[in-house]
Each structure stands twice: as structure tokens, then as C-alpha cells.
Amino acid sequence: MTLPQPFTVSEARRALDTTRRAAVPLLELLDARGITVQGADSRRHLR
């Protein structure tokens, strides 16, 4: 899986081949664990 940095929820959803309903909680978990960081513009990037 390759994602541009920074990436949107939509880009992550397509890369994971899943629904937004599954991708959002996963990305929130990654944010909480410090693996990703969400910017002010809702784009995320890996730490």
C-alpha cells in the first residue's frame, strides 16, 4: 500500500480497499497511538 504524504481519508480508503465507515475509525486509532498526525486541513501524515 502506498499513500502520498500527506493523505486524505479518501486516499487511505482507496488504498485499503475498504469503506469510509471502516477507514475513519482505523485512522483515528492510528492518530491516538501517534502513528499518524492529523493536520488542520484534515490531511494526515505518518510520524
N, C-alpha and C positions, 0 to 999 in steps of 0.2 A: 504494500500500500504506500503510495506516495502522495503527500499533500504539499501544496505550496505553503510557504510561511510568509505572513500569517494566513490562516484559513477560516472560512465561514462554516457554520453548521451545515449548510447545504453541500459544500465541498466534502466535508467529512462524511456526511450521509451517503453521498455517491461513492466515495472511496471504500466505505464499509459495506456498500450494497445492502442498506437497511432503510428503515423508515425514520422519519424525523422523531416519531414517538420513542424510538429506541436510542437514537443518536444523542438527543438532548440530555437525558439522564446520565449517559456514559460520559459525555463531555463535562457535565457538572461534577461528576465524581473525579475525573482527571484534574479539574480545576482545584477541587478540595484537597486532593493529595499533592498538589504542587507540580504535577507533571506538565500541565498546560496553564497558561495565563490568559484570561480574557481581557482584551483591551476595551477602551471606551467606545470604540466603534463596533463592538460585538464580534470582532475577529479574534481568534485565538492563535497562540504560537506555543511551540514547545519550549520548555525551560532549558 
